[in-house]
Amino acid sequence: MESSVLDNTQQLRSRILMGICALLGLLGLLLGLANLFLVSVIPAKPILAFFQFLFAALSIYLLWLSANNKQRPWHAKLYIYTLTALVIYAIYQAQLSSFLFSWALTLPIVYFLMLGKESAQFPTVVLLCTVLNDIFLKTAVLISPPIVNFLCAYLIVWIVSYLYENSREHSEYHLQQLALRDPLTQSFNRLALSRDYNSISDQTDLSVYVLVLDIDFFKQVNDRYGHEAGDTVLKHCAQTLEQLSNPAISYRIGGEEFCILLTAPAMSDVIKLAEKIKLKIPQQQVDIGEQKISITVSIGIAKQQTKSGLARLLATADQQLYKAKKAGRNTIMYSEDLVA
């Protein structure tokens, strides 16, 4: 499972953009034709029609980009602000009796779905102030039924859109945490390691290192004290690693095996961290019922400067861990050879 699967927000907004582009592109084209040729039904508005044709062309272009996976994050903002400008212009051109300002009631929903709860606030406020000003100029009454009705309806749509998007973001965040955390130790898991590795390797010029740690004689702990005691040892080890490895992040990547991913200027800095972990973990005894036991860890270190991938980096660290186990455990092994 790739970490990109967790980015539901971007996938959702891409699908929404495609749907809106298809719908509004067709609608813009039809309204443009209507404003040019249906002069017997509505007054001709060639300037508005021209802008509607431009908007339809933009919609079709962005739809093509999205369908071919060429969409960029700023495309959504461009489309939203263009749509807002077109709606504002159309409202100013229309008579109040046409109720064209009712189009504005649909836009906060689009803003929050496409931009998120924070970026949506600005266009929502601008549109509200603009439409209220237009209604006031056309009625010459500060508190009129059109202003009161529009304001109340708009605020309801605004609040509901905000609450929905806020709830969706919180739900997605909690689901991501469930997917990225080991349920027993609450350490990050292998999926989180993959996500963080991709982020670090793309953003840093420093060397990337991994420490793979394995609890020594863990099977004997399970056999002698029971699996519940084994779980206690795992949670104790995870908490200790989280404290000692900060600001680097520790991960449980399987069984009694943990990993720390970090960047550092030199191997000596990483070895110092490994030495601190090897020293501190046995000192912090684990309470097993009425007994206290000490555990030790074996550590393998691998270094990477070229982007060969996480799997190969972990494989090299595992080789060093195997050497540490063969050397008698409670040992650190590392290789100065780069993982190319």
N, C-alpha and C positions, 0 to 999 in steps of 0.2 A: 504494500500500500504506500503510495507516494504522498509526501506531505502536502503537495499541491491540491490533493483531493479535498483537504480541509478548508480550502478557501472558497466556501460556498457563496460568500457575499459577491465576489467578483464574477462568479459564474451566473449568479442570479441577475446582477445588473447588466451583464452582457446579453442575457436572454430578453430582459425587459427592453433594453435599447433596441434590439432587433425587432421586437413586436411593435414598439411605438413607432420606429422608423417606417415599418411597413404600413401601419395604419394611417399615420399622419402624412406620410408621403402621398398615399392615394387620396386622402382627404384634401390635402393642399392642392393637388392637381385638379380635383373636381371643383373645389371652391374657386380656384383661379379661373377655370373655364366659365363658371357661373357668373363671376364678377365681370367677365368680359362680354359674354354673349346673351345672358338672360336679362337683357335690358328692359324687357316688357314686364318682368316680375320685380326686379330689384334695380336700383340705380347702378349704372356702370361705374366701376372703380378700377381703372387700369393700373394705378400705382399699387394698390393693395394686391391686385392680381399678379403683378410682376413679382412682388415679394413672396407671394404664395408659391409661385412657380420656382423661385430660388430655393425656398424652404423644401419643396418637394424634391428638387435635385439634390440638396444636401442630405435629405432623408434616404434617398436611394443610394447615394454614395456611402453613407455610414452603414447602411444595411449590407452593402457589398463588402465593406471592410470587415464587419463583424462575422459575416458568413465565411470569410476566408482567413479568420483568426488574425487579422491585422489591426484590430481595434487597440487604441491606446487609452489610458485613463482620462486624458484631457478631452477626448472626443465627447464624452457624456456631458461635460461642462459646456463645451461649445454648443452642443445641440440644445441643452436646457436653456441657455441664455438667448440663443437665437429664437427658440420657441416663445420665450417670455417676451422678447422685443416685438415679435410678430403679433402676439395676442394684445399687447398694450397698444400697438399702433392701430390694430383693427377696432379695439374698443373706443379709442379716441375718434376714429372716423365714423362710427356708427351712432345712430340716434339711441337715446336711452330706451325708447319703446321697443327696440329690437332685442333687448335683453342679451346682447352679445357679451356683456360683462359676466354672465353666468359661466362662460368658459373658464374664467379665472378660478372658479371653485374646484376644478379638476386638477389644477397645477400643483398645489401643495402635495398631493398624493404622489405625483410624478417626481417632485423634488426630493422627497424623503426616500423613495425607493431607489432613485438613481444616484443621489449624492450623499446619503447618510444624514443622520440627525443633526450634525453640526454644520456641515456645508449647506444644508437645505435652508437654514434659518435666514440667510441674507436675501436670496431671491424671494422667499415667502414674504418677508417684511416689505421689500421693494414693491412687489406686485400689489399687496394690500394697500399701501399708501397711494400708489398710482391710481388704482381703480376708485378708491374713496374720493380722491381729488377730482377724478373725471366726473363721478356722479354729482359731487357738490357743484362743479362748474356748470353742469347741465340742468340742475334743479334750482340752483341759487338758494338752497335751504340747507343749513348746517345739519339739522337733525330731521331727516325725512324718512318715510317708509322704505324707499329703496336703499338708503345708506344703512339703516338699522337692520333690515333683513339680510342684506349682503354681508354686513359685518358679523352678525351672529352666525350665519351659515359658514362663512369663511373661517371663523375662529373654531367652530366645531370640527371642520375638516382638518384644520391645522393641528389641533390637539390630538385628534384620533390618529392622524398620520404620525405624529411624534411618538405617541404611546406605542403604536404598532412597531415602528422601527426600533425604538428603544428596547422593547421586549424581544424582538427578533435578534438584535445584536447580543443581548445578554444570553439568550438561549444558545446562540451559535458559539459564544465564548465558553459557556459551560460544557457544551458538547465537545469542543476542541480540547478542553482540559481533561475530560474523561478519556478521549482518544490518545492523548499525549502522556498520560500518567500511568505508572504501574499501580494497580489497585491495592497491593499489599503495602508497599513501602512509600507510596506517593512520590517516588523519584520519577523523573522523566524516563520515557521508554525509548526503544530503538527508533520509532517513528519520529519522536522529537529530536533524537540525535541526527537523523537524516535531514530534517528540516534545518537544524542549527548549523550543521556542517555546510550545507549548500549556501546558507546566508554568510557564514564566516569566510568560506573560501572565495566568495565573490567580492568581499568587501575589504579584505585585509592584504597588506603586503608582507606581514610577518609570517614566520613559519607556523604551520599548523601541526599540533601534536595530539596524540591520544594516549591515555594511560588506561590499560585494561587491567582490572584488579579481580582477583579470585580469592574467596575466603578459604583458607587452608583447613583441610580435614572437616569440611562442612558435613559430609555424609556421616561422619562419626558423631557429630553433634545431634543430628536427626536420629541416629540409631540408639544413642545412649539416653537422650533427654526427651525425644519425641518431636514430632513435626511442629507442634506449637512452639516449642523452644527454638526450633530452627527458624520459624517465622520471626520470633523476637530478635534473634541474632541478625537476620536480614534487615529488619527495621532499624536496629541499633547501628548497623554498619552504614545504612543509607543516610541516617541523620548525621553521623560523624563525618562522612564524606562531604555532605552538603555544607557543613560548617567549615571544614578544612580546605575545601577546594574553592570557596568563594574568592573572587568573582566568577571563576569558571563554573561550569555546570556539570553535575554528575548525573549519570543515567544507569538504570538497571537494564542490562541487555540480555539477561537470560540466567535462570537458576540463581547461583551464588556469584554471578559475574557482574561486575559494574564497570563503568567507563567514565573517564573524564576527558572532555574536549576543551582544548585551550590553544591560544596563540602565545608565543613568547619569543623574545629576541634570540635566546640561545638555549641549547639543550641543558646547560647547567641550571637554568631557572626551573626547568621541568623536573630535573632530578631532585632539586631541593624540596619541591612540593611532594614528590614521591617519598622521599626520606621522612618528611614530616608525617605523612599518612602512615607509613610503616611503623613509625615510633609511637604515634598517638593512639592508634586503634587498640593495641594490646593493653595500653595503660587504662583505657576506659572499659572497665569490666561490665559484663552483661549480667543482669539479674535473671536467674532461671529458678523460679520458685524461691526457696530459701538458700540457694547457692549462687555464687558469682563465678563466672568463667571468663577467661580471656581468649580472644581470637587473634589470629594473625592473618596477614594477606600477602600474596605474591603479586608482583606488579611487572607488567611488560609495557615498554614505551616505544612508540614509533613516531617518526618525524616525516613530514611531507612539505615540500616546497613547490612541486609542480602538481597540477590538478589531475591526479589519476583516479580519484574517486574514493569514497568512504570505504567500500568493501575491501579494497586492496590495503588501505591504511590499517583497518582493523585486523586483516589477516597477518600483516607484519607484526602488529602489537601482540597478537595471539601467539606467534612464533616465539617472541621474546618471553611471553608469560610461560609458555611450555618450558623454556630453558630455566626460568626461575623455579618452576616446580621441580625440575630434574636436579637443580642445584641444592635442594634441601628445603625449599619453601621459605616463607618470610624473607624473600629476597627480591631485589629489583634488577631487571635486565633491560638493556636498551641497545639500540644499534645506531651508530652515527651515519650509516648508509641511508641516503635519501630514498623515499618511496617514490619512484618516478613513474 
